[in-house]
Amino acid sequence: MSKSFDLALAGFGHVGRSFFRLIQDKAAFIENRYGLHLTLQVILEQGGGLLSASPSGLNDPEIADLPLAELRSHPLWKPGLDFAQAIARLTPGVLVLATPSSLKTGEPGLSLTRLALHSGWHVVTADKAPLVVDFSGLRRKAEQKRLCLKFSGATAAALPALDVGLYCLAGSEISLMEGILNGTTNFILTEMGKGRSYDACLEEAKARGIAEPDPSLDVSGRDTAIKLLLIARAIWESDITLEDIAIEGIAQLPLHFVRRATREGKKVKLIGRLERETKELARGEKKEKQGKIYASVQPQAIDSNHPLFNVDGTNKAIAFTTDTMGIVSVSGGKSDPRGAAAALLKDILHIST
């Protein structure tokens, strides 16, 4: 039986535009494979948005290539349009959040997510900030409303870190998770392993579009820490905060440390690590009494028997140590806006099933 979802897209930067293109490219495949019809009804940006004037939605491929100034002169542009005004005209569907939000306040994504859930809309997000600021509150609201809040695009984009931890390892207890969760830092460290300086590697990453113009969130290790935080909260229902994570980035990493590792047959990787104390629970003992979680982000020299050893370039990877399935690892996933857009689409498909 065919299903349909109306979509509202908030944020029309690189990820938002990639998502717009992706759902058009994949429209026939999604309908044939999943029996799902997706209709993008509204695109929200600063100062207003595009609101569809027909049931077929916003599907003009030229929209994705319009600079913001031209977008604001589009015939369907509504100055001052906000999400509340848009959804008043729409059937509840899925809010796709691709906004850049403040890690201190969670805004504007936090208010959008709260309003969407309150109004009966599912939410899929690539925006980490709302989840950092109020993960518990947002998840509680979604549960109360019997809605889905999906965020695999905020944890490692195209790398299915959450899918593996939540679904593939169901029934197993995870005691350790190690991950290379940032493609920019992994590219820099891979190149430094060839003897190049940090500054030269960073400049190349910027020139190739791998690193942001301001790469501080990546190279400081904070981006990896944020992803660790969300993974810990999702898989273990942990209440750890960023202040609980020991964070060391790569900006001050001495080249001689990398060179020595290379001579020893090792590689230096920025490893995000979550380790959970394991202890036996008496029957009926509450889950909250299970072991403490220790979290860290730091560059480490790993040898060839480590499951993350061969993860080079912009690739990412994650490895879970379990009680029943051994060590399970997955690697790859595009570190670009299309990969993040694909994660958003995957979350929508999971909601529909």
C-alpha positions as CSV (number, residue, x, y, z in Angstrom):
1,M,0.0,0.0,0.0
2,S,1.4,3.4,-1.0
3,K,2.2,6.0,1.6
4,S,3.0,9.7,1.3
5,F,4.8,12.2,3.5
6,D,4.7,16.0,3.2
7,L,8.1,17.4,4.0
8,A,9.2,20.8,5.3
9,L,12.9,21.6,4.9
10,A,14.5,24.1,7.2
11,G,17.9,25.3,6.1
12,F,18.9,25.6,2.5
13,G,22.7,25.5,2.7
14,H,24.9,22.7,1.3
15,V,23.1,19.9,3.1
16,G,19.6,21.3,2.5
17,R,20.3,21.7,-1.3
18,S,21.8,18.3,-1.5
19,F,18.7,16.8,0.2
20,F,16.5,18.7,-2.3
21,R,18.4,17.2,-5.2
22,L,18.5,13.7,-3.7
23,I,14.7,13.3,-3.2
24,Q,14.2,14.3,-6.8
25,D,16.9,11.9,-8.1
26,K,15.5,9.1,-5.9
27,A,11.8,9.8,-6.3
28,A,11.0,6.9,-8.7
29,F,13.3,4.5,-6.8
30,I,11.7,5.4,-3.4
31,E,8.2,4.9,-4.8
32,N,9.0,1.6,-6.4
33,R,11.1,0.1,-3.6
34,Y,9.3,1.5,-0.5
35,G,5.9,2.5,-1.8
36,L,6.5,6.0,-0.4
37,H,5.8,9.3,-2.1
38,L,7.6,12.4,-0.7
39,T,6.4,15.9,-1.4
40,L,8.5,18.8,-0.4
41,Q,6.0,21.5,0.5
42,V,8.1,24.2,2.1
43,I,11.7,25.4,2.2
44,L,12.5,27.7,5.1
45,E,15.5,30.1,5.2
46,Q,16.4,33.3,7.0
47,G,13.8,35.9,6.3
48,G,11.1,33.7,4.8
49,G,10.7,30.7,2.6
50,L,9.3,29.0,-0.5
51,L,5.8,27.6,0.0
52,S,4.3,25.3,-2.7
53,A,1.3,26.5,-4.5
54,S,0.3,23.1,-5.8
55,P,-0.2,19.5,-4.4
56,S,2.9,18.4,-6.4
57,G,5.1,20.5,-4.1
58,L,8.4,22.2,-4.8
59,N,10.1,20.1,-7.5
60,D,11.7,22.5,-9.9
61,P,15.3,21.3,-10.1
62,E,16.6,24.8,-10.7
63,I,15.7,25.9,-7.2
64,A,18.7,23.9,-5.8
65,D,21.1,26.1,-7.8
66,L,19.6,29.5,-6.9
67,P,21.8,31.8,-4.7
68,L,19.9,33.0,-1.7
69,A,19.3,36.5,-3.2
70,E,17.7,34.9,-6.2
71,L,15.7,32.5,-4.0
72,R,14.2,35.5,-2.3
73,S,13.0,36.8,-5.6
74,H,11.4,33.5,-6.7
75,P,7.6,33.8,-7.3
76,L,6.9,31.3,-4.5
77,W,9.0,33.2,-1.9
78,K,7.0,34.4,1.1
79,P,8.8,37.1,3.0
80,G,8.6,36.5,6.8
81,L,7.3,33.0,6.4
82,D,8.0,30.9,9.4
83,F,7.4,27.2,10.3
84,A,4.2,27.9,12.3
85,Q,2.6,29.8,9.4
86,A,3.7,27.1,6.9
87,I,2.4,24.1,8.8
88,A,-1.0,25.7,9.4
89,R,-1.6,25.0,5.7
90,L,-0.1,21.5,5.6
91,T,-0.9,18.0,6.8
92,P,1.6,16.9,9.5
93,G,4.5,15.1,7.9
94,V,8.3,15.3,8.5
95,L,10.4,18.3,9.3
96,V,13.9,17.9,7.8
97,L,16.3,20.0,9.8
98,A,19.4,21.2,8.0
99,T,19.9,24.5,9.9
100,P,23.2,25.7,11.4
101,S,22.4,26.3,15.1
102,S,24.2,27.5,18.1
103,L,25.7,24.9,20.3
104,K,25.0,27.1,23.3
105,T,21.4,27.8,22.7
106,G,20.4,25.2,20.2
107,E,18.7,27.9,18.1
108,P,17.1,28.2,15.7
109,G,16.9,24.4,15.3
110,L,15.7,23.8,18.9
111,S,12.6,25.9,18.6
112,L,11.8,24.5,15.2
113,T,12.1,20.9,16.5
114,R,9.9,21.6,19.6
115,L,7.2,23.3,17.5
116,A,7.3,20.4,14.9
117,L,6.8,17.7,17.6
118,H,4.2,19.8,19.4
119,S,2.3,20.1,16.1
120,G,2.4,16.4,15.2
121,W,5.4,16.4,12.8
122,H,8.1,13.8,12.8
123,V,11.7,15.3,12.8
124,V,14.8,14.1,11.1
125,T,17.9,16.3,11.7
126,A,21.4,16.8,10.6
127,D,21.6,19.7,13.1
128,K,23.4,18.6,16.2
129,A,22.9,21.6,18.4
130,P,19.2,21.1,19.4
131,L,20.1,17.6,20.6
132,V,23.2,18.8,22.5
133,V,21.1,21.4,24.4
134,D,17.9,19.4,25.1
135,F,18.2,15.7,24.0
136,S,16.1,14.3,26.8
137,G,13.4,16.9,26.5
138,L,13.1,16.5,22.8
139,R,13.0,12.7,23.0
140,R,10.5,12.8,25.8
141,K,8.3,15.1,23.7
142,A,8.5,12.8,20.7
143,E,7.6,9.8,22.8
144,Q,4.6,11.6,24.4
145,K,3.3,12.5,20.9
146,R,4.1,9.0,19.5
147,L,6.4,10.7,16.9
148,C,9.9,9.9,15.6
149,L,12.9,12.0,16.3
150,K,15.7,10.7,14.0
151,F,19.3,12.0,13.9
152,S,21.7,9.6,12.2
153,G,22.7,12.5,10.0
154,A,24.0,14.3,13.1
155,T,26.2,11.5,14.4
156,A,28.3,10.5,11.5
157,A,26.4,11.5,8.3
158,A,26.5,8.6,5.9
159,L,28.3,6.3,8.3
160,P,25.4,4.2,9.9
161,A,26.8,4.4,13.4
162,L,23.4,4.6,15.2
163,D,21.8,1.9,13.0
164,V,24.5,-0.5,13.9
165,G,24.5,0.3,17.6
166,L,20.7,0.4,18.0
167,Y,19.5,-2.3,15.5
168,C,22.2,-4.5,14.2
169,L,23.5,-5.2,17.8
170,A,20.1,-5.5,19.4
171,G,20.3,-8.0,22.3
172,S,24.0,-7.5,22.8
173,E,25.6,-5.4,25.5
174,I,28.1,-2.9,24.2
175,S,31.0,-2.3,26.5
176,L,33.3,-0.2,24.2
177,M,32.8,2.0,21.2
178,E,35.7,3.5,19.3
179,G,35.2,5.7,16.3
180,I,36.8,7.9,13.7
181,L,33.9,10.2,13.4
182,N,35.4,13.3,11.6
183,G,36.5,13.1,8.0
184,T,38.4,16.3,8.0
185,T,40.8,15.3,10.9
186,N,41.2,11.9,9.4
187,F,42.3,13.4,6.1
188,I,44.8,15.7,7.8
189,L,46.3,12.8,9.9
190,T,46.5,10.5,6.9
191,E,48.5,13.2,5.0
192,M,50.7,13.9,8.1
193,G,51.5,10.2,8.1
194,K,53.2,10.8,4.7
195,G,55.5,13.3,6.4
196,R,53.6,16.5,5.6
197,S,53.1,19.4,8.1
198,Y,49.8,20.0,9.8
199,D,49.5,23.5,8.2
200,A,50.1,22.1,4.7
201,C,47.5,19.3,5.2
202,L,45.0,21.7,6.6
203,E,45.4,24.1,3.7
204,E,44.9,21.3,1.2
205,A,41.8,20.2,3.1
206,K,40.4,23.7,2.8
207,A,41.3,24.0,-0.9
208,R,39.6,20.7,-1.7
209,G,36.4,21.6,0.3
210,I,37.1,18.9,2.9
211,A,37.5,21.4,5.7
212,E,35.3,24.3,6.5
213,P,36.7,27.8,6.1
214,D,36.7,27.8,10.0
215,P,37.8,24.2,10.8
216,S,38.1,24.8,14.6
217,L,35.2,22.6,15.6
218,D,36.7,19.7,13.7
219,V,40.4,20.0,14.6
220,S,39.7,20.8,18.2
221,G,38.0,17.5,18.6
222,R,34.7,19.0,19.6
223,D,32.8,17.8,16.5
224,T,33.8,14.2,17.4
225,A,32.9,14.8,21.1
226,I,29.4,16.0,20.1
227,K,28.9,12.9,18.0
228,L,30.1,10.7,20.9
229,L,27.6,12.5,23.2
230,L,24.7,11.8,20.9
231,I,25.7,8.2,20.4
232,A,26.0,7.7,24.1
233,R,22.6,9.2,24.8
234,A,20.9,7.2,22.0
235,I,22.5,3.8,22.7
236,W,22.9,3.8,26.5
237,E,20.4,6.5,27.4
238,S,23.3,8.2,29.1
239,D,23.1,11.7,30.6
240,I,26.7,12.6,30.0
241,T,27.5,16.2,28.9
242,L,30.3,17.7,26.8
243,E,32.0,18.7,30.1
244,D,32.2,14.9,30.9
245,I,34.3,14.2,27.8
246,A,38.1,14.6,27.9
247,I,38.8,16.3,24.6
248,E,42.2,16.7,22.8
249,G,42.3,17.8,19.2
250,I,45.0,17.6,16.5
251,A,45.9,21.3,16.0
252,Q,48.8,21.1,18.4
253,L,49.8,17.6,17.5
254,P,53.6,17.4,16.9
255,L,54.7,16.1,13.6
256,H,57.4,14.0,15.2
257,F,54.7,12.1,17.1
258,V,53.1,11.1,13.8
259,R,56.5,10.3,12.2
260,R,57.5,8.1,15.1
261,A,54.2,6.2,14.8
262,T,54.8,5.7,11.1
263,R,58.3,4.3,11.7
264,E,56.8,1.9,14.2
265,G,54.3,0.7,11.7
266,K,51.4,2.5,13.4
267,K,49.0,5.2,12.3
268,V,47.7,8.2,14.3
269,K,43.9,8.6,14.3
270,L,41.6,10.9,16.2
271,I,39.7,8.4,18.2
272,G,36.4,9.1,19.9
273,R,36.0,6.5,22.7
274,L,33.1,5.5,24.9
275,E,33.7,2.8,27.5
276,R,31.1,1.5,29.9
277,E,31.9,-0.2,33.2
278,T,30.5,-3.7,33.2
279,K,29.1,-5.3,36.3
280,E,26.6,-7.9,37.1
281,L,23.1,-6.8,37.9
282,A,20.8,-8.7,40.2
283,R,17.5,-9.7,38.6
284,G,15.2,-6.8,38.7
285,E,17.9,-4.2,39.5
286,K,17.3,-0.9,37.7
287,K,19.1,0.0,34.5
288,E,20.2,3.2,36.0
289,K,22.6,1.3,38.3
290,Q,24.6,-0.1,35.4
291,G,28.2,1.0,34.9
292,K,29.5,4.5,34.5
293,I,30.5,5.7,31.0
294,Y,33.9,7.1,30.3
295,A,34.3,9.3,27.2
296,S,37.3,10.8,25.5
297,V,38.5,12.2,22.2
298,Q,42.3,12.2,21.5
299,P,44.8,11.4,18.8
300,Q,46.2,7.9,19.3
301,A,48.8,5.8,17.6
302,I,47.2,2.5,16.8
303,D,48.8,-0.7,15.3
304,S,47.7,-2.9,12.5
305,N,45.5,-5.2,14.5
306,H,43.2,-2.3,15.5
307,P,39.8,-2.4,13.7
308,L,40.2,1.3,12.7
309,F,43.8,1.0,11.3
310,N,43.0,1.0,7.6
311,V,40.5,3.8,7.7
312,D,42.3,6.6,5.8
313,G,41.5,9.8,4.0
314,T,38.1,11.3,4.6
315,N,36.6,8.0,5.5
316,K,35.0,7.4,8.9
317,A,34.5,4.2,10.9
318,I,33.1,2.9,14.2
319,A,33.8,-0.3,16.1
320,F,31.7,-1.8,18.9
321,T,32.9,-4.3,21.4
322,T,30.0,-6.5,22.5
323,D,29.4,-9.4,24.9
324,T,27.8,-11.8,22.4
325,M,28.9,-10.6,18.9
326,G,32.5,-9.8,19.5
327,I,33.9,-6.7,17.8
328,V,31.7,-5.4,15.1
329,S,32.9,-2.5,12.9
330,V,31.7,-0.6,9.9
331,S,33.6,2.0,7.8
332,G,33.1,4.3,4.9
333,G,30.3,6.7,4.2
334,K,30.7,9.9,2.2
335,S,32.0,12.9,4.1
336,D,30.1,15.4,2.1
337,P,26.7,17.1,2.0
338,R,25.2,14.4,-0.2
339,G,26.2,11.8,2.3
340,A,24.5,13.8,5.1
341,A,21.4,14.2,2.9
342,A,21.3,10.5,2.3
343,A,21.3,10.0,6.1
344,L,18.3,12.3,6.3
345,L,16.5,10.3,3.6
346,K,17.3,7.0,5.3
347,D,15.8,8.3,8.5
348,I,12.6,9.3,6.7
349,L,12.4,5.8,5.1
350,H,12.8,4.2,8.5
351,I,9.9,6.3,9.9
352,S,7.7,5.1,7.0
353,T,8.2,1.4,7.7
